[in-house]
């Protein structure tokens, strides 16, 4: 009864059983057409996926060339004592008109230390490439600063560039706080690597005790220094005795017994250090 079997690659079986030759021929042709369409569809899907994979492989080298935004520029200025109100009004207008994107300004007032009474302006984070392209932003920007802001300032000022160090920090570069403390640590000449290792061990303590810290290294801005910025997420109450476990106890729990004594000894690698408190002024900063 069964004269012939037609079997496709997907296991489909067509049986010739009493069918006329013409009908069987039609069925055979349609079956082969169906199988060919299915094969072509599978080939198209494979080619599409392969093309996407090859494109991804081609783009990977360029991913490593992406601009890293870890550079911050700083400018410290000191207004005339009798012109503070005028200065703040002009500064806010300038920041909100001209400083956006990579040139975003965050303005702090310096609350303690040798620069008390000053204003700490940070720009960024940005890349070195974007700093190349910045220039004076535009002619109107510089003219506004000179005409409307600088007239209220004293001659005292300072500035520089710092690079955020992710491997030493416990908080992302853009995860800010309104109240911060900056510890300025200046290594002795040739001892920068030793101070780096000190901070690496401190990071273990910060993580264990829940301290949020961003670490920066100066770049082309006077004596080499580490700026260790404690960002007080819960405010200055984090400084109170008893808010966290004692430093020595936690430090030795993560760095080993006797590590605290070594920490004190390692202070010989530091030339100088000092700290200050700064408060963020949102109303004076970029929008």
VMD Tcl script that draws the C-alpha trace (Angstrom):
set ca {
  {0.00 0.00 0.00}
  {2.83 2.38 0.82}
  {4.72 3.08 -2.35}
  {7.13 5.82 -1.24}
  {8.04 7.93 1.80}
  {9.22 11.51 1.62}
  {11.14 12.57 4.71}
  {12.37 16.10 5.33}
  {15.33 17.09 7.48}
  {13.06 18.07 10.32}
  {11.53 14.58 10.52}
  {8.38 15.38 8.55}
  {7.11 12.29 6.61}
  {4.83 12.32 3.59}
  {3.47 8.94 2.40}
  {2.32 8.10 -1.13}
  {-0.63 5.83 -0.62}
  {-3.07 5.52 -3.43}
  {-2.59 9.21 -4.46}
  {-2.44 10.07 -8.09}
  {0.92 11.03 -9.48}
  {-0.12 14.67 -10.09}
  {-1.37 15.20 -6.56}
  {1.66 13.53 -5.12}
  {3.89 15.74 -7.26}
  {2.18 18.89 -5.98}
  {2.52 17.76 -2.36}
  {6.16 16.90 -2.93}
  {6.89 20.33 -4.43}
  {5.09 22.20 -1.63}
  {6.89 20.17 1.02}
  {10.30 20.92 -0.48}
  {9.36 24.61 -0.76}
  {8.35 24.70 2.91}
  {11.60 23.08 3.99}
  {13.68 25.46 1.86}
  {11.88 28.48 3.34}
  {12.52 27.20 6.83}
  {16.21 26.66 6.09}
  {16.53 30.16 4.57}
  {14.85 31.68 7.63}
  {17.28 29.90 9.95}
  {20.24 31.01 7.81}
  {19.01 34.63 7.95}
  {18.73 34.53 11.75}
  {22.25 33.08 12.05}
  {23.67 35.73 9.70}
  {21.91 38.51 11.64}
  {23.29 37.29 14.95}
  {26.76 36.83 13.47}
  {26.72 40.35 12.04}
  {25.73 41.80 15.44}
  {28.49 39.84 17.14}
  {31.12 41.00 14.62}
  {29.97 44.62 15.02}
  {30.32 44.33 18.80}
  {33.84 42.93 18.43}
  {34.76 45.84 16.17}
  {33.47 48.42 18.67}
  {35.13 46.95 21.76}
  {38.52 48.64 21.18}
  {36.78 52.02 20.99}
  {35.01 51.39 24.32}
  {38.39 51.53 26.02}
  {38.96 54.94 24.43}
  {35.85 56.47 26.02}
  {36.52 59.64 27.96}
  {36.80 59.03 31.70}
  {35.23 61.85 33.70}
  {37.34 61.81 36.85}
  {38.97 65.25 36.71}
  {37.86 68.14 38.93}
  {39.17 71.68 38.78}
  {38.98 73.87 41.86}
  {39.11 77.62 42.42}
  {39.22 79.31 45.81}
  {38.28 82.93 46.05}
  {37.87 85.40 48.90}
  {35.36 88.26 48.66}
  {35.86 91.65 50.21}
  {34.39 91.69 53.70}
  {31.91 94.44 52.93}
  {30.87 92.98 49.54}
  {29.81 89.43 50.44}
  {26.16 89.87 49.53}
  {26.95 91.47 46.18}
  {29.53 88.79 45.45}
  {27.14 85.91 46.21}
  {24.44 87.38 43.99}
  {26.87 87.84 41.09}
  {28.44 84.41 41.59}
  {25.08 82.62 41.52}
  {24.00 84.44 38.36}
  {27.30 83.59 36.66}
  {27.25 79.91 37.65}
  {23.66 79.38 36.57}
  {24.09 81.14 33.23}
  {27.43 79.81 32.02}
  {28.29 76.61 33.86}
  {26.49 73.47 32.71}
  {27.45 69.94 31.61}
  {31.13 69.17 32.15}
  {31.61 72.75 33.39}
  {29.03 72.33 36.18}
  {29.86 74.29 39.34}
  {29.40 73.23 42.95}
  {30.09 76.06 45.38}
  {31.08 75.59 49.02}
  {31.77 77.99 51.84}
  {34.88 77.19 53.87}
  {33.88 76.91 57.52}
  {37.19 76.18 59.25}
  {40.94 76.05 58.77}
  {43.34 78.62 57.32}
  {41.00 79.48 54.42}
  {37.90 80.21 56.51}
  {35.73 82.85 54.88}
  {36.65 81.70 51.39}
  {34.54 80.07 48.69}
  {35.56 76.73 47.19}
  {34.33 76.28 43.60}
  {34.58 72.87 41.95}
  {34.04 72.28 38.23}
  {33.35 68.82 36.85}
  {33.81 65.95 36.98}
  {35.11 66.02 33.45}
  {37.77 64.45 31.24}
  {41.09 65.90 30.21}
  {39.73 65.91 26.65}
  {36.77 68.08 27.62}
  {39.12 70.43 29.47}
  {41.12 70.78 26.23}
  {37.95 71.87 24.47}
  {36.69 74.15 27.27}
  {38.82 77.23 26.73}
  {37.07 80.26 28.21}
  {33.67 78.65 27.39}
  {32.82 81.77 25.37}
  {33.85 85.47 25.33}
  {30.72 86.52 27.20}
  {31.53 84.10 30.02}
  {34.93 85.58 30.79}
  {33.66 89.12 30.39}
  {30.87 88.45 32.88}
  {33.31 87.05 35.42}
  {35.69 89.99 35.10}
  {33.01 92.68 35.07}
  {30.38 91.36 37.47}
  {32.09 88.91 39.86}
  {35.81 89.63 40.17}
  {35.17 93.25 41.16}
  {34.01 92.00 44.58}
  {37.08 89.81 45.22}
  {40.35 90.36 47.05}
  {43.65 89.46 45.40}
  {43.85 86.23 47.36}
  {42.99 83.08 45.39}
  {44.20 79.56 44.59}
  {43.24 76.77 42.22}
  {44.25 73.49 40.66}
  {43.30 70.11 39.23}
  {42.56 66.88 41.06}
  {41.91 63.36 39.78}
  {39.40 61.11 41.54}
  {40.89 57.75 42.61}
  {38.23 55.06 42.49}
  {40.46 52.33 43.97}
  {41.02 54.41 47.13}
  {37.46 55.69 47.54}
  {34.33 54.22 49.12}
  {31.86 56.47 47.30}
  {31.37 57.32 43.62}
  {32.78 60.57 42.28}
  {29.29 62.01 41.75}
  {27.70 60.79 45.00}
  {27.84 64.10 46.85}
  {27.01 65.37 50.33}
  {26.19 68.86 51.60}
  {28.77 68.77 54.41}
  {32.31 67.57 53.79}
  {35.69 67.49 55.44}
  {38.85 67.66 53.32}
  {42.08 66.27 54.74}
  {45.04 67.57 52.74}
  {47.87 65.03 52.95}
  {51.29 65.90 51.49}
  {53.69 62.94 51.12}
  {57.43 63.37 51.52}
  {59.38 63.35 48.28}
  {59.59 59.79 46.96}
  {57.07 58.48 49.48}
  {53.91 58.89 47.40}
  {53.57 55.10 47.00}
  {53.87 54.54 50.73}
  {51.11 57.05 51.42}
  {49.00 55.37 48.73}
  {49.33 52.10 50.66}
  {48.37 53.83 53.91}
  {45.16 55.04 52.27}
  {44.49 51.55 50.85}
  {44.50 50.18 54.39}
  {42.37 53.08 55.57}
  {39.83 52.18 52.91}
  {39.30 48.81 54.60}
  {38.50 50.67 57.81}
  {36.16 53.11 56.06}
  {34.21 50.26 54.48}
  {33.98 48.33 57.75}
  {32.83 51.39 59.69}
  {30.50 52.85 57.04}
  {32.51 55.99 56.24}
  {31.88 57.55 52.81}
  {35.14 58.94 51.42}
  {36.25 60.20 48.00}
  {40.01 60.39 47.44}
  {41.69 62.69 44.92}
  {45.31 63.22 43.87}
  {46.51 66.64 42.77}
  {47.75 67.02 39.22}
  {49.99 69.82 38.03}
  {48.91 71.98 40.97}
  {51.75 72.67 43.35}
  {53.15 70.14 45.83}
  {51.78 66.63 45.38}
  {48.93 65.83 47.71}
  {46.09 63.47 48.45}
  {42.76 65.16 49.16}
  {40.76 62.79 51.37}
  {37.17 64.04 51.28}
  {34.82 62.64 53.91}
  {31.26 63.11 52.73}
  {28.96 63.25 55.74}
  {25.78 61.62 54.44}
  {24.11 62.00 57.84}
  {25.53 65.38 58.69}
  {28.12 66.46 61.21}
  {26.67 64.14 63.84}
  {28.88 61.50 62.23}
  {31.80 63.25 63.94}
  {30.35 62.74 67.42}
  {32.03 60.37 69.87}
  {30.24 57.05 69.90}
  {28.57 57.47 66.51}
  {30.94 54.81 65.15}
  {33.11 52.17 66.72}
  {36.60 53.30 67.84}
  {39.12 53.73 65.03}
  {41.78 51.42 66.50}
  {39.31 48.59 67.15}
  {37.91 48.57 63.61}
  {41.24 49.26 61.91}
  {42.92 46.25 63.53}
  {39.90 44.05 62.86}
  {40.37 44.51 59.10}
  {44.14 44.99 58.86}
  {45.35 42.57 61.53}
  {46.67 42.73 65.06}
  {49.39 45.31 65.52}
  {48.42 47.18 62.35}
  {47.45 50.27 64.31}
  {50.98 50.61 65.69}
  {52.30 50.34 62.13}
  {49.78 52.97 61.04}
  {51.22 55.40 63.56}
  {54.75 54.57 62.43}
  {53.86 55.12 58.78}
  {53.10 58.76 59.57}
  {56.81 59.36 58.91}
  {56.02 59.21 55.19}
  {53.85 62.35 55.45}
  {55.39 65.80 55.14}
  {52.32 67.74 56.23}
  {48.58 67.37 56.65}
  {45.69 69.58 57.67}
  {41.91 69.51 57.38}
  {38.92 71.81 56.98}
  {35.12 71.73 56.92}
  {33.11 72.94 53.93}
  {29.36 73.41 53.46}
  {27.65 73.17 50.08}
  {25.72 76.24 48.89}
  {23.12 75.03 46.44}
  {21.75 78.51 45.75}
  {25.18 79.67 44.55}
  {25.85 76.66 42.35}
  {24.87 75.65 38.81}
  {21.27 74.61 38.22}
}
mol new
graphics top color blue
foreach p $ca { graphics top sphere $p radius 0.5 }
foreach p [lrange $ca 0 end-1] q [lrange $ca 1 end] { graphics top cylinder $p $q radius 0.2 }
display resetview
